[in-house]
Amino acid sequence: MNTQNSRLGVDIGRVIIGGGVVPGSSDTQFFSGDTARMLATPAVPGAFETLARLVPRFEEVWLISKCGDRVQRHTRQWLDHHRFAARTGIPRANIRFCLQRPEKALHCEELGITHFIDDKLDVHRALRGIVEHRYLFGPQRTPPPPWVQHTLTWTAVETAIDRSTAVPTRAGGG
């Protein structure tokens, strides 16, 4: 697998931290409850295990999320509570926040992100021309456009990333 100089960016709400599963529902509704409820929110199935397998394949992996100050604090608290850094290998410091979804493109450009996973089509629209490999995660209300790869599950994400980073073999042997 050829991932030299490849960097992975990953959204958090409804991609890592479970939340509303209805396509198009508002971001991470679970953060509106008390601390115990927020910490009890489960991870999206397969997120931790898949990320732990993907991390060694990339030069860097970053979490990039849209949220305000309160949800940023809750997000960090949830990640720490679930031992996210230890379980995935993504350093605790590798997290960026912004206040508008399209601003994720600024972080991706600055960090040199080559692969990005997010559940919102408007994010992927903003990443066109900046991030080569874009994975639209989870169920969607409408069929995604051809310029983004739809990945329903973490297994599908891993398969898509494997395909994008595979080293082509030379025809005719060597």
LOBA-127482 format. One record per residue: z, x, y of N, C-alpha, C in turn; residue in three letters. Coordinates in nm, 2 decimals, padded with zeros to 4 digits, always signed. Layout:
REM residues N
Z:X:Y:Z:X:Y:Z:X:Y:ALA
...
***
This chain:
REM residues 174
+00.00:+00.08:-00.12:+00.00:+00.00:+00.00:+00.00:+00.09:+00.12:MET
-00.09:+00.06:+00.22:-00.10:+00.14:+00.34:-00.04:+00.07:+00.46:ASN
+00.08:+00.11:+00.49:+00.15:+00.04:+00.60:+00.19:+00.14:+00.71:THR
+00.14:+00.27:+00.70:+00.17:+00.37:+00.80:+00.13:+00.31:+00.94:GLN
+00.22:+00.32:+01.03:+00.20:+00.27:+01.17:+00.20:+00.11:+01.17:ASN
+00.24:+00.05:+01.06:+00.24:-00.10:+01.06:+00.39:-00.14:+01.10:SER
+00.39:-00.25:+01.18:+00.52:-00.30:+01.22:+00.52:-00.45:+01.21:ARG
+00.63:-00.50:+01.15:+00.64:-00.64:+01.12:+00.73:-00.71:+01.22:LEU
+00.69:-00.82:+01.27:+00.77:-00.90:+01.36:+00.80:-01.04:+01.29:GLY
+00.92:-01.09:+01.30:+00.96:-01.21:+01.23:+01.04:-01.30:+01.33:VAL
+01.00:-01.42:+01.34:+01.08:-01.53:+01.41:+01.20:-01.55:+01.33:ASP
+01.30:-01.62:+01.39:+01.43:-01.65:+01.33:+01.44:-01.79:+01.29:ILE
+01.44:-01.88:+01.39:+01.46:-02.02:+01.36:+01.36:-02.09:+01.27:GLY
+01.40:-02.15:+01.16:+01.32:-02.21:+01.06:+01.22:-02.12:+00.99:ARG
+01.24:-01.99:+01.01:+01.17:-01.89:+00.93:+01.27:-01.81:+00.85:VAL
+01.38:-01.77:+00.92:+01.49:-01.70:+00.85:+01.61:-01.80:+00.83:ILE
+01.65:-01.85:+00.95:+01.76:-01.95:+00.94:+01.71:-02.09:+00.93:ILE
+01.75:-02.16:+00.82:+01.71:-02.30:+00.80:+01.74:-02.39:+00.92:GLY
+01.66:-02.49:+00.93:+01.68:-02.58:+01.04:+01.61:-02.71:+01.01:GLY
+01.56:-02.78:+01.11:+01.48:-02.90:+01.08:+01.36:-02.86:+01.00:GLY
+01.33:-02.94:+00.90:+01.22:-02.91:+00.81:+01.10:-03.00:+00.84:VAL
+01.12:-03.09:+00.94:+01.01:-03.17:+00.98:+00.92:-03.10:+01.07:VAL
+00.79:-03.09:+01.03:+00.69:-03.02:+01.12:+00.70:-03.07:+01.26:PRO
+00.71:-02.97:+01.35:+00.71:-03.01:+01.49:+00.84:-03.05:+01.55:GLY
+00.95:-03.04:+01.47:+01.08:-03.08:+01.52:+01.13:-02.97:+01.61:SER
+01.23:-02.99:+01.69:+01.27:-02.89:+01.79:+01.34:-02.77:+01.72:SER
+01.34:-02.66:+01.79:+01.39:-02.54:+01.73:+01.54:-02.55:+01.69:ASP
+01.57:-02.50:+01.58:+01.70:-02.47:+01.53:+01.80:-02.57:+01.58:THR
+01.79:-02.70:+01.55:+01.88:-02.81:+01.59:+02.02:-02.78:+01.55:GLN
+02.04:-02.71:+01.44:+02.17:-02.69:+01.38:+02.26:-02.61:+01.47:PHE
+02.21:-02.54:+01.57:+02.30:-02.47:+01.67:+02.37:-02.56:+01.76:PHE
+02.35:-02.69:+01.76:+02.42:-02.78:+01.85:+02.55:-02.82:+01.80:SER
+02.59:-02.79:+01.68:+02.72:-02.82:+01.62:+02.82:-02.72:+01.64:GLY
+02.94:-02.74:+01.57:+03.05:-02.64:+01.59:+03.02:-02.51:+01.51:ASP
+03.10:-02.41:+01.53:+03.08:-02.28:+01.47:+03.07:-02.29:+01.32:THR
+03.16:-02.36:+01.26:+03.16:-02.37:+01.11:+03.03:-02.43:+01.06:ALA
+02.99:-02.53:+01.13:+02.86:-02.59:+01.08:+02.74:-02.50:+01.10:ARG
+02.74:-02.43:+01.22:+02.64:-02.33:+01.24:+02.64:-02.22:+01.14:MET
+02.75:-02.16:+01.11:+02.76:-02.05:+01.01:+02.72:-02.10:+00.87:LEU
+02.74:-02.23:+00.84:+02.71:-02.28:+00.71:+02.57:-02.32:+00.69:ALA
+02.49:-02.31:+00.80:+02.35:-02.34:+00.79:+02.28:-02.24:+00.69:THR
+02.21:-02.28:+00.59:+02.16:-02.19:+00.49:+02.03:-02.12:+00.55:PRO
+02.01:-02.01:+00.48:+01.88:-01.93:+00.51:+01.77:-02.01:+00.45:ALA
+01.65:-01.99:+00.51:+01.53:-02.04:+00.44:+01.51:-01.98:+00.31:VAL
+01.49:-02.06:+00.20:+01.48:-02.00:+00.07:+01.38:-01.88:+00.06:PRO
+01.43:-01.77:+00.00:+01.35:-01.65:-00.02:+01.34:-01.56:+00.10:GLY
+01.40:-01.59:+00.21:+01.38:-01.51:+00.33:+01.45:-01.37:+00.31:ALA
+01.58:-01.37:+00.27:+01.65:-01.24:+00.26:+01.58:-01.15:+00.16:PHE
+01.56:-01.21:+00.04:+01.50:-01.13:-00.07:+01.36:-01.08:-00.04:GLU
+01.28:-01.16:+00.02:+01.15:-01.11:+00.05:+01.15:-01.01:+00.16:THR
+01.23:-01.03:+00.26:+01.24:-00.93:+00.37:+01.29:-00.80:+00.32:LEU
+01.39:-00.80:+00.22:+01.44:-00.68:+00.17:+01.33:-00.60:+00.09:ALA
+01.23:-00.67:+00.03:+01.12:-00.61:-00.03:+01.01:-00.56:+00.07:ARG
+01.00:-00.63:+00.18:+00.90:-00.60:+00.28:+00.94:-00.48:+00.37:LEU
+01.07:-00.47:+00.40:+01.11:-00.37:+00.50:+01.07:-00.23:+00.46:VAL
+01.08:-00.18:+00.34:+01.03:-00.04:+00.31:+00.88:-00.02:+00.33:PRO
+00.81:-00.13:+00.33:+00.66:-00.12:+00.34:+00.61:-00.10:+00.49:ARG
+00.70:-00.11:+00.58:+00.67:-00.11:+00.72:+00.74:+00.01:+00.79:PHE
+00.68:+00.06:+00.90:+00.74:+00.16:+00.98:+00.87:+00.10:+01.05:GLU
+00.85:-00.02:+01.10:+00.96:-00.09:+01.16:+00.95:-00.24:+01.14:GLU
+01.06:-00.31:+01.14:+01.07:-00.45:+01.13:+01.16:-00.50:+01.24:VAL
+01.11:-00.60:+01.32:+01.18:-00.66:+01.43:+01.19:-00.81:+01.42:TRP
+01.31:-00.86:+01.46:+01.32:-01.00:+01.48:+01.29:-01.04:+01.62:LEU
+01.21:-01.14:+01.65:+01.17:-01.17:+01.78:+01.18:-01.33:+01.79:ILE
+01.28:-01.37:+01.88:+01.31:-01.52:+01.88:+01.32:-01.57:+02.02:SER
+01.28:-01.69:+02.04:+01.29:-01.76:+02.17:+01.42:-01.85:+02.17:LYS
+01.51:-01.81:+02.26:+01.63:-01.89:+02.27:+01.71:-01.85:+02.40:CYS
+01.80:-01.93:+02.44:+01.89:-01.90:+02.56:+02.01:-01.82:+02.51:GLY
+02.09:-01.79:+02.61:+02.21:-01.71:+02.59:+02.30:-01.76:+02.48:ASP
+02.34:-01.89:+02.48:+02.43:-01.94:+02.38:+02.37:-01.93:+02.24:ARG
+02.25:-01.97:+02.22:+02.19:-01.96:+02.09:+02.17:-01.81:+02.05:VAL
+02.14:-01.73:+02.14:+02.14:-01.58:+02.11:+02.27:-01.54:+02.05:GLN
+02.38:-01.58:+02.11:+02.51:-01.54:+02.05:+02.53:-01.60:+01.92:ARG
+02.49:-01.73:+01.90:+02.51:-01.79:+01.77:+02.42:-01.73:+01.67:HIS
+02.30:-01.69:+01.70:+02.21:-01.63:+01.61:+02.26:-01.49:+01.56:THR
+02.31:-01.41:+01.65:+02.37:-01.29:+01.61:+02.50:-01.31:+01.52:ARG
+02.57:-01.41:+01.56:+02.69:-01.45:+01.48:+02.65:-01.49:+01.33:GLN
+02.55:-01.57:+01.32:+02.50:-01.62:+01.19:+02.45:-01.50:+01.11:TRP
+02.36:-01.41:+01.18:+02.31:-01.30:+01.11:+02.42:-01.21:+01.05:LEU
+02.52:-01.18:+01.14:+02.64:-01.10:+01.09:+02.71:-01.17:+00.98:ASP
+02.74:-01.29:+01.00:+02.82:-01.37:+00.90:+02.75:-01.36:+00.76:HIS
+02.62:-01.37:+00.76:+02.54:-01.37:+00.63:+02.50:-01.23:+00.59:HIS
+02.55:-01.12:+00.66:+02.53:-00.98:+00.63:+02.38:-00.95:+00.62:ARG
+02.30:-01.01:+00.72:+02.16:-01.00:+00.72:+02.11:-00.85:+00.72:PHE
+02.17:-00.77:+00.81:+02.12:-00.63:+00.81:+02.14:-00.56:+00.68:ALA
+02.26:-00.57:+00.62:+02.29:-00.51:+00.50:+02.20:-00.56:+00.38:ALA
+02.17:-00.69:+00.38:+02.10:-00.75:+00.27:+01.95:-00.73:+00.28:ARG
+01.90:-00.71:+00.41:+01.75:-00.70:+00.42:+01.71:-00.55:+00.46:THR
+01.79:-00.47:+00.52:+01.76:-00.34:+00.56:+01.70:-00.34:+00.71:GLY
+01.70:-00.46:+00.77:+01.65:-00.46:+00.91:+01.77:-00.43:+01.00:ILE
+01.77:-00.32:+01.08:+01.88:-00.28:+01.16:+01.92:-00.39:+01.26:PRO
+02.05:-00.41:+01.27:+02.11:-00.51:+01.36:+02.05:-00.50:+01.50:ARG
+02.02:-00.38:+01.55:+01.97:-00.35:+01.68:+01.82:-00.40:+01.70:ALA
+01.75:-00.42:+01.59:+01.61:-00.46:+01.60:+01.59:-00.61:+01.61:ASN
+01.64:-00.66:+01.73:+01.63:-00.80:+01.76:+01.59:-00.81:+01.91:ILE
+01.49:-00.89:+01.94:+01.45:-00.92:+02.08:+01.45:-01.07:+02.10:ARG
+01.50:-01.11:+02.22:+01.50:-01.25:+02.26:+01.41:-01.27:+02.38:PHE
+01.36:-01.39:+02.39:+01.29:-01.43:+02.51:+01.31:-01.58:+02.54:CYS
+01.28:-01.63:+02.66:+01.31:-01.76:+02.70:+01.19:-01.86:+02.68:LEU
+01.07:-01.81:+02.66:+00.95:-01.89:+02.64:+00.88:-01.84:+02.52:GLN
+00.83:-01.92:+02.43:+00.76:-01.88:+02.31:+00.65:-01.78:+02.34:ARG
+00.56:-01.81:+02.43:+00.45:-01.71:+02.46:+00.50:-01.57:+02.50:PRO
+00.62:-01.56:+02.55:+00.67:-01.43:+02.58:+00.69:-01.34:+02.46:GLU
+00.69:-01.39:+02.34:+00.70:-01.31:+02.22:+00.58:-01.21:+02.22:LYS
+00.47:-01.25:+02.28:+00.35:-01.16:+02.28:+00.38:-01.03:+02.36:ALA
+00.46:-01.04:+02.46:+00.50:-00.92:+02.54:+00.58:-00.83:+02.45:LEU
+00.68:-00.88:+02.38:+00.76:-00.80:+02.29:+00.67:-00.73:+02.18:HIS
+00.58:-00.81:+02.12:+00.49:-00.76:+02.02:+00.40:-00.65:+02.07:CYS
+00.35:-00.67:+02.19:+00.27:-00.56:+02.24:+00.35:-00.44:+02.27:GLU
+00.46:-00.45:+02.33:+00.55:-00.33:+02.35:+00.59:-00.26:+02.23:GLU
+00.62:-00.34:+02.12:+00.67:-00.28:+02.00:+00.56:-00.23:+01.90:LEU
+00.43:-00.27:+01.93:+00.32:-00.24:+01.85:+00.32:-00.32:+01.72:GLY
+00.36:-00.44:+01.72:+00.37:-00.53:+01.61:+00.23:-00.55:+01.55:ILE
+00.21:-00.53:+01.42:+00.08:-00.55:+01.36:+00.07:-00.67:+01.27:THR
+00.19:-00.72:+01.23:+00.20:-00.84:+01.14:+00.32:-00.93:+01.20:HIS
+00.29:-01.06:+01.22:+00.40:-01.15:+01.27:+00.40:-01.28:+01.20:PHE
+00.53:-01.32:+01.17:+00.56:-01.44:+01.10:+00.63:-01.54:+01.20:ILE
+00.57:-01.66:+01.22:+00.63:-01.76:+01.31:+00.59:-01.90:+01.26:ASP
+00.67:-02.00:+01.29:+00.64:-02.13:+01.25:+00.57:-02.21:+01.36:ASP
+00.55:-02.15:+01.47:+00.49:-02.23:+01.59:+00.35:-02.17:+01.62:LYS
+00.25:-02.27:+01.62:+00.12:-02.23:+01.65:+00.10:-02.18:+01.79:LEU
+00.17:-02.23:+01.89:+00.16:-02.18:+02.02:+00.19:-02.03:+02.03:ASP
+00.29:-01.98:+01.95:+00.32:-01.84:+01.95:+00.20:-01.76:+01.90:VAL
+00.15:-01.81:+01.79:+00.03:-01.74:+01.73:-00.09:-01.74:+01.83:HIS
-00.10:-01.84:+01.90:-00.21:-01.85:+02.00:-00.19:-01.74:+02.10:ARG
-00.07:-01.72:+02.15:-00.03:-01.62:+02.25:-00.05:-01.48:+02.19:ALA
-00.04:-01.46:+02.06:-00.05:-01.33:+01.99:-00.20:-01.29:+01.96:LEU
-00.29:-01.38:+01.98:-00.43:-01.35:+01.95:-00.47:-01.23:+02.04:ARG
-00.54:-01.13:+01.98:-00.58:-01.01:+02.05:-00.47:-00.91:+02.06:GLY
-00.35:-00.94:+02.02:-00.23:-00.85:+02.03:-00.18:-00.81:+01.89:ILE
-00.17:-00.91:+01.80:-00.12:-00.89:+01.67:-00.23:-00.92:+01.57:VAL
-00.27:-00.83:+01.49:-00.39:-00.85:+01.40:-00.36:-00.95:+01.29:GLU
-00.24:-00.94:+01.22:-00.21:-01.03:+01.11:-00.10:-01.13:+01.15:HIS
-00.15:-01.26:+01.16:-00.05:-01.36:+01.20:-00.04:-01.46:+01.09:ARG
+00.09:-01.49:+01.06:+00.13:-01.58:+00.95:+00.20:-01.70:+01.00:TYR
+00.14:-01.82:+01.00:+00.20:-01.94:+01.04:+00.28:-02.00:+00.92:LEU
+00.41:-02.00:+00.94:+00.51:-02.02:+00.84:+00.54:-02.17:+00.82:PHE
+00.56:-02.22:+00.70:+00.61:-02.35:+00.67:+00.51:-02.46:+00.69:GLY
+00.56:-02.59:+00.66:+00.48:-02.70:+00.68:+00.44:-02.73:+00.82:PRO
+00.32:-02.78:+00.84:+00.27:-02.80:+00.98:+00.22:-02.95:+00.98:GLN
+00.21:-03.00:+01.10:+00.16:-03.14:+01.12:+00.01:-03.15:+01.10:ARG
-00.06:-03.05:+01.14:-00.20:-03.05:+01.13:-00.25:-02.93:+01.06:THR
-00.37:-02.93:+01.01:-00.42:-02.81:+00.94:-00.44:-02.70:+01.05:PRO
-00.39:-02.58:+01.01:-00.40:-02.47:+01.11:-00.54:-02.42:+01.13:PRO
-00.57:-02.36:+01.25:-00.71:-02.31:+01.27:-00.73:-02.19:+01.19:PRO
-00.86:-02.15:+01.17:-00.89:-02.03:+01.09:-00.84:-01.90:+01.13:PRO
-00.80:-01.88:+01.26:-00.76:-01.75:+01.31:-00.62:-01.72:+01.28:TRP
-00.55:-01.80:+01.21:-00.41:-01.78:+01.17:-00.40:-01.81:+01.02:VAL
-00.32:-01.73:+00.94:-00.31:-01.75:+00.80:-00.18:-01.84:+00.78:GLN
-00.20:-01.96:+00.71:-00.09:-02.05:+00.69:-00.02:-02.00:+00.56:HIS
+00.11:-01.98:+00.57:+00.19:-01.94:+00.46:+00.31:-02.04:+00.45:THR
+00.31:-02.12:+00.35:+00.41:-02.22:+00.33:+00.55:-02.17:+00.30:LEU
+00.56:-02.06:+00.22:+00.68:-02.01:+00.17:+00.69:-01.86:+00.19:THR
+00.81:-01.80:+00.16:+00.82:-01.66:+00.17:+00.74:-01.59:+00.06:TRP
+00.72:-01.65:-00.05:+00.64:-01.59:-00.16:+00.49:-01.58:-00.11:THR
+00.45:-01.69:-00.04:+00.31:-01.68:+00.02:+00.30:-01.58:+00.13:ALA
+00.40:-01.56:+00.21:+00.40:-01.45:+00.31:+00.39:-01.32:+00.25:VAL
+00.47:-01.29:+00.14:+00.46:-01.16:+00.08:+00.32:-01.14:+00.02:GLU
+00.27:-01.24:-00.05:+00.13:-01.22:-00.10:+00.03:-01.19:+00.00:THR
+00.04:-01.26:+00.12:-00.06:-01.24:+00.23:-00.04:-01.10:+00.29:ALA
+00.08:-01.06:+00.30:+00.10:-00.92:+00.36:+00.05:-00.82:+00.26:ILE
+00.08:-00.84:+00.13:+00.03:-00.75:+00.03:-00.12:-00.73:+00.04:ASP
-00.19:-00.85:+00.06:-00.34:-00.85:+00.07:-00.38:-00.77:+00.19:ARG
-00.31:-00.79:+00.30:-00.35:-00.73:+00.43:-00.33:-00.58:+00.43:SER
-00.24:-00.53:+00.35:-00.20:-00.39:+00.36:-00.25:-00.31:+00.23:THR
-00.33:-00.38:+00.15:-00.38:-00.31:+00.03:-00.48:-00.21:+00.07:ALA
-00.48:-00.10:+00.00:-00.58:+00.01:+00.03:-00.70:-00.02:-00.06:VAL
-00.82:-00.04:+00.01:-00.94:-00.07:-00.07:-00.97:+00.04:-00.17:PRO
-01.02:+00.01:-00.29:-01.06:+00.11:-00.38:-01.21:+00.14:-00.36:THR
-01.24:+00.26:-00.38:-01.38:+00.31:-00.36:-01.47:+00.26:-00.48:ARG
-01.58:+00.21:-00.45:-01.67:+00.17:-00.56:-01.73:+00.29:-00.63:ALA
-01.74:+00.28:-00.76:-01.81:+00.39:-00.84:-01.71:+00.49:-00.88:GLY
-01.58:+00.46:-00.87:-01.49:+00.57:-00.92:-01.46:+00.68:-00.82:GLY
-01.47:+00.79:-00.83:-01.43:+00.88:-00.73:-01.50:+01.01:-00.74:GLY
***
